[in-house]
C-alpha cells in the first residue's frame, strides 16, 4: 500500500468515526439525565443544575468537543449571537465540554466565543456526555458535537448531532420555538 492510499484510508476511517457520532443521541421523548456541573458565566464560577434551570423553561444542552478550538469557537459565537432569541422563549442555553476544561473560565467571557452571554460547564471525564450518548467515538474522553432541547418536564424534545457547528443554533432554536406552539 503506497503512502497516498494509506493517507486516504486513514482520512476515511477518521471520517467514519466522526460520522458514527453524528447518529448517536438520546431520542425525543427520552428522559434527560439530570446533572450538576462546575460552570462559568462571564468568567464567574458557579454550579449549573439542570433541574433548577428546567424550572425556568426549556434548556438547550449543547455538547462540544473542546474549548478554544476552531469549530467550538464558531459554535459558541453563534449561540451567543442568538441568545436573546432563546431568552424570548424562556430557554436557557448551556454548553458542556469534556475537552480543555481548564480553559473554560476564559472561554466563557471571550467575545469571540460565549461573550459572557451563556454559561459553559466542565464535564471532566465526559461522564455527563456519556449519559447523553454524546462522546466522540475516536476520543471517548471528549464530548461530541451534539445538541439537545430539554422540555421543562425533563424530556428530550429534540436532538441534533453533527460535527459541523453551523446548524446547531438553528436546529435548537426551531425546536424551542416549536415548544411554544
Phi and psi in degrees as a GROMACS rama.xvg file:
@    title "Ramachandran Plot"
@    xaxis  label "Phi"
@    yaxis  label "Psi"
@TYPE xy
-81.928  170.869  UNK-2
-62.7361  -39.4055  UNK-3
-64.5101  -42.9044  UNK-4
-64.2974  -41.26  UNK-5
-61.8016  -43.988  UNK-6
-63.9705  -42.2483  UNK-7
-63.1634  -43.8625  UNK-8
-63.22  -43.7668  UNK-9
-61.2922  -45.8169  UNK-10
-62.1936  -40.1064  UNK-11
-63.9823  -44.641  UNK-12
-64.0289  -41.5679  UNK-13
-62.881  -44.5599  UNK-14
-60.0785  -42.0115  UNK-15
-65.3701  -36.6429  UNK-16
-63.5384  -43.8332  UNK-17
-70.5841  -36.5753  UNK-18
-62.7732  -37.5374  UNK-19
-64.2208  -30.2872  UNK-20
-65.9317  -33.211  UNK-21
-61.2289  -23.4374  UNK-22
-94.1948  -11.9866  UNK-23
-84.9505  122.273  UNK-24
-175.352  153.53  UNK-25
-65.4991  145.718  UNK-26
-88.4274  151.381  UNK-27
-53.4247  137.766  UNK-28
97.6111  -21.8942  UNK-29
-67.3548  150.906  UNK-30
-74.2892  130.23  UNK-31
-78.967  127.626  UNK-32
-60.6606  130.649  UNK-33
-71.4602  147.133  UNK-34
-156.561  155.703  UNK-35
-124.581  151.222  UNK-36
-156.867  148.825  UNK-37
-65.028  134.937  UNK-38
-142.458  170.291  UNK-39
-135.258  140.125  UNK-40
-129.902  117.432  UNK-41
53.505  37.7566  UNK-42
84.9317  -7.00329  UNK-43
-94.1072  127.837  UNK-44
-76.8332  147.306  UNK-45
-161.999  176.295  UNK-46
-106.761  119.953  UNK-47
-82.8457  133.848  UNK-48
-126.532  112.466  UNK-49
-56.7091  -43.5391  UNK-50
-59.0879  -42.5159  UNK-51
-65.0869  -41.9946  UNK-52
-64.45  -37.4847  UNK-53
-67.0329  -21.6017  UNK-54
-65.1162  -21.584  UNK-55
-93.6623  -15.4923  UNK-56
145.035  -167.176  UNK-57
-64.7443  155.6  UNK-58
-126.249  131.329  UNK-59
-95.8665  115.014  UNK-60
-106.211  110.161  UNK-61
-114.231  124.838  UNK-62
-90.4202  139.557  UNK-63
-138.405  150.002  UNK-64
-60.7187  -50.5594  UNK-65
-162.456  138.576  UNK-66
-61.7768  147.199  UNK-67
59.6768  41.9796  UNK-68
-121.345  153.52  UNK-69
-52.2806  -54.038  UNK-70
-64.3051  -38.256  UNK-71
-70.6134  -34.7846  UNK-72
-64.4569  -42.5423  UNK-73
-61.72  -48.9958  UNK-74
-60.6492  -45.814  UNK-75
-61.297  -41.6153  UNK-76
-64.5519  -40.8435  UNK-77
-63.6418  -40.9185  UNK-78
-64.174  -40.3034  UNK-79
-64.8315  -36.2128  UNK-80
-67.0924  -28.3288  UNK-81
-101.779  4.65091  UNK-82
-59.5235  -35.3128  UNK-83
-65.892  -34.1626  UNK-84
-65.5512  -39.1473  UNK-85
-64.4754  -44.3063  UNK-86
-63.301  -33.31  UNK-87
-59.2888  -20.4882  UNK-88
-111.982  21.1878  UNK-89
59.1352  26.3069  UNK-90
-95.074  140.02  UNK-91
-98.9159  139.452  UNK-92
-112.84  133.112  UNK-93
-135.943  126.916  UNK-94
-92.1641  139.381  UNK-95
-130.542  130.983  UNK-96
-141.977  150.883  UNK-97
-104.304  -5.50437  UNK-98
-104.715  137.002  UNK-99
55.5177  41.2697  UNK-100
-63.0817  -23.0817  UNK-101
-70.1176  -10.0655  UNK-102
-104.054  1.97562  UNK-103
-65.4168  -35.7012  UNK-104
-59.0226  -49.6153  UNK-105
-68.4226  -40.4024  UNK-106
-57.6513  -37.6033  UNK-107
-67.9926  -22.9345  UNK-108
-111.962  -6.76493  UNK-109
-66.1595  128.622  UNK-110
-67.1817  -17.9635  UNK-111
-83.196  -9.44353  UNK-112
-123.318  -107.277  UNK-113
-75.3903  -28.415  UNK-114
61.53  21.789  UNK-115
73.6651  11.9668  UNK-116
-91.9618  -19.8254  UNK-117
-152.967  157.675  UNK-118
-83.3598  159.38  UNK-119
-128.939  141.992  UNK-120
-119.04  147.558  UNK-121
-90.0491  130.949  UNK-122
-120.18  70.0836  UNK-123
-59.8784  126.062  UNK-124
80.4446  4.87627  UNK-125
56.3666  33.4279  UNK-126
-69.1842  -40.7091  UNK-127
-68.7671  -46.0729  UNK-128
-56.9284  -39.6723  UNK-129
-63.0268  -40.8446  UNK-130
-63.5482  -29.186  UNK-131
-97.0712  8.647  UNK-132
53.209  48.2479  UNK-133
-132.368  50.7887  UNK-134
-114.82  154.509  UNK-135
-74.3759  131.894  UNK-136
-67.1162  -33.8008  UNK-137
-83.6238  -17.6495  UNK-138
-144.919  72.9388  UNK-139
-63.9948  -10.441  UNK-140
-82.4537  0.221712  UNK-141
-117.574  155.327  UNK-142
-76.5466  150.64  UNK-143
-84.2137  -176.306  UNK-144
-101.664  89.4963  UNK-145
-132.968  133.66  UNK-146
-119.74  140.606  UNK-147
-126.82  147.072  UNK-148
-111.773  121.838  UNK-149
-107.711  128.906  UNK-150
-75.0677  159.33  UNK-151
-57.3102  -22.8401  UNK-152
-88.0053  7.71165  UNK-153
87.8077  21.3948  UNK-154
-112.949  152.971  UNK-155
-73.551  122.162  UNK-156
-94.8911  -30.3167  UNK-157
-156.485  142.459  UNK-158
-134.78  139.102  UNK-159
-144.106  124.591  UNK-160
-123.424  127.455  UNK-161
-165.602  131.634  UNK-162
-69.1607  -18.7729  UNK-163
-76.5028  133.981  UNK-164
-80.6612  -5.48606  UNK-165
-69.8235  -28.7991  UNK-166
-108.185  -1.6632  UNK-167
-62.998  -40.4903  UNK-168
-65.3035  -49.1208  UNK-169
-61.67  -44.6958  UNK-170
-58.555  -48.3656  UNK-171
-74.8675  -37.398  UNK-172
-65.2153  -43.5907  UNK-173
-59.3494  -40.0477  UNK-174
-67.6574  -39.2658  UNK-175
-64.2464  -44.6152  UNK-176
-61.1451  -40.1224  UNK-177
-62.0291  -29.2233  UNK-178
-65.0321  -27.4866  UNK-179
-76.3422  -15.8751  UNK-180
